[in-house]
Amino acid sequence: MRSLAGLLAVTMLAACSPQSDGVKVDGAWIRLPAVAGQPGAAYFTLHGGREAETLVGISTRAADRAEIHESVKDAGGVVKMTPLASIDLPVGSEVKFAPGGKHIMLFGMVPNVHGGEKVPLTLRFASGHTLTAEADVAVPGAEGR
């Protein structure tokens, strides 16, 4: 009887704890523009959870507008940046947003965001879920960025 009560207590506690099987984001950072008035960019890695999701938007206090983009090389070897309406995140997958690939363009960077700070990025999914991550702000040319 004692072990049944213990099992019941563990089950009840597990039901009350936050779910850890949803989408996760890590390694979030923002690169400030090299020239004032130009766009910045945000990068991170998305990790899919137990259900497929679709990233449909992002916002941050660091910029007036954020758009999902991808840099792709055409047949002639020219790299072009294309806006994307969304990014699919299959179950258990990993999608990297990194320089030279998928990224978030940040238009209208606000002047009071500086290197060394942390600012929130809020990701919106087609399901209605949102996820907020703290992004490290880096100046152009910062080591490793």
QUIKA-V89014 format. One record per backbone hydrogen bond with DSSP energy under -0.5 kcal/mol. NH is the residue of the N-H (numbers start at 1). CO is the residue of the C=O. Records with the same first field share a line. If there is no record, write none. Layout:
BEGIN
NH=CO + CO
END
This chain:
BEGIN
5=1
6=2
7=3
8=4
9=5
10=6
11=7
12=8
13=9
14=10
15=11
16=12
17=13
24=47
26=45
29=43
30=136
31=41
32=30 + 138
38=35
40=106
41=31
42=104
43=29
44=97
45=26
46=95
47=24
48=93
49=51
50=21
53=89
55=87
56=124
57=124
59=122
61=120
63=60
64=107 + 108
65=107
67=105
69=103
70=82
71=101
72=70 + 80
74=72 + 78
77=74
80=72
82=70 + 80
84=68
87=55
89=53
92=49
93=90
95=46
97=44
98=96 + 102
101=98
103=69
104=42
105=67 + 103
106=40
107=65 + 105
110=62
113=110
114=112
116=137
117=114
119=135
121=133
122=59
123=121 + 131
124=57
125=129
126=54
128=125
131=123
133=121
135=119 + 133
136=28
137=117
138=30 + 136
142=139
145=142
END
